[in-house]
């Protein structure tokens, strides 16, 4: 029987998260994430009228199938997803944000960023870390709501659609969310 030392405890505690990371060569992280993205896209098409037409007109779309947000004074959110161009995943991204203020609770939701111009898509892909700002049009839907896709909407460079909300925080916003390329 070995004696448990503080050094042994620290080394073991540090190794556990690294072993559980799952980003190793040959892992099935990309295929699992693609399956979640496929499910989120199908859900969005079924529940948010106008999104299928929107996707047909988009140069690309970033689908975040599950974003988890929690807060108690300080808050944050995290999710992972895939950038789809012509129906194929070309890159994988994480979305992270932080907030401070009167907030308590947790929620989960999905969102999709539709890049309506080649320039907007190119700018997103070239950036080291892209943050959602005031130039993005938001559409937060409730059940049965219509997105209202028209020629004016199609001229916006990036359109964000938030759907599938479940939880106890009122509202969902993407303002201040930072997207970074990852290896799943």
N, C-alpha and C positions, 0 to 999 in steps of 0.2 A: 504494500500500500504506500503510495507516494504522498508526500506532504504538499498541500496546496499553498503556493507562495503568491504574493501579490503580483510578481512579474508573470508567473504562469497564468494567473487570472486575467491580467491585462492583455497578454498576447492571445489567449484563447478568445476573449471577448472581441478583440479587434479582428480576428480571423473569421468569425461566424458570419458577419455581414458580407465579407468578401466572397465567401464560399456560396452564399445564398444569392449572389448578384445575378447569376444566370446569363451573363453576356458573353460567355465563352464561345470560341470557334466551334461550329457544329451544333450550337443550341437551336432549339426550335422557336426561339423568341419571336422572330419575324413572322413565321407562319401563324403563331397564336395571335399576334397583334393584327395580322391581315384578316383573320377570321372574325375578330371583334369589330374591325373596321367594316367588313362586309355586312355584318349584322346591324351595325349602326346606320349604315347607308340605307339598308332595306327598311329599317324602322322609320328613318327620316322621310323616305319617299312615301310610306304608308300614312304617316301621322301629320306631315307638314305639307299641305298642298302647295304646289309651285316649285318645290325643290328639285324635282326631276327635270323640269324645263330649265331651271337655273343651272343644273350640272351640265346639261347639254350645251349651254352657251359659255361655260367657264373654261378658261385655259387650263385650270387645275383646281384641285380642292384638297384642303388639309382637313382630315377627319380625325377628331379626338373622341373616341367612343366612350370613354369614361374619365371624367374629371371629378376628383373628390375635393371638396372645399369644407374647411372647418374653421371656426373662430370663437374666441372668447376674449374680447378686447383686441388682441392681435389675431390675425387670421391668415390663412394661406390656402392655396390650392395646387394640385399636381395632377397631371395626366400624360398619357402617351398616345401617339397616333401616327398615321401615315399620310404622306403627300401622294395623291393619286393624279396622274396625268393620263388621259385617254384610258381610264379604267385600271391602270397598272400602278402598283406602289413603286415609287422611284426613290424615296427617302423616308426616314422615320424621324419623328420629332417628339420632344417633351414640351409641355406647357407648364409654367410655374408662375405663381403670383403671390404677393403678400399684401396685407391690408392692416389698417389700424383704425379703430373707432368703435362705435356702439354696435356690437355684434355678438351673437351667441348662437351656437348650434352647428349643424353639419348638413351638407347636402351633396348629392351627386347629380351630374348632368352630362350630356354629350353636346359637342358643338362642331360645326363645320365652317371653315373659312373658304369661300368661293373666290378665287382669283379671276376676275372678269377680263383682265387684259394680260397680254404677254409681258408687258413691262412690269406690272405688279407682281406677277409670278417670278419673273427673272430677278427682281429686287429682293424678294423673299428668299429665293434660293441662294443668292450671292452673299447675303448678310451672315455675319458670324452669330448673331442672336437678334431676332426680330421682335419688336414689341408692338402690340396693338395700340393704336392711338386714335386720335380724333378723325382720321381719314377713313375709318371703317364704318360702314352702315350696319347697324345691329337690327336683328329681327328676333325677338324673344317670343316664342309661340306658346299658347295654351292649347288645350285640346280643341281641334276643329277650327283653329284660326287659319286664315289664309295669308300667305306670305305677301301676296300682292306684287308679283313679278310683272314689270312693265318695261317699256323702253328706257325710262328714266333710271330704274333700278339697274338695268343691264349696263348702264354707262358708269356706275360706281366701280372703282378699281378693285375693292375688296368688300365682300358682303359676309357678315357673320350671322349664322343661324344657331340659336341655342334651343335645345329640345330635350325631352326626356327627364325633366327635373324631378327629383325625389329627395325630400329631406325637410329640415326644419329651419333653414335660413330663408328669409324672404328675398326673392329675386336672385338673379344670376347676371353677372356682367363679365366681360372679357377685358375691360379697360385695365391697362397696366400688365397684362399677361405677356410673358416673355417666352418665345419659342426658340428652342435650340435643337440642332441636329443631334441624333443619338444613334447608337448601334444597338438594336434590340437583342 
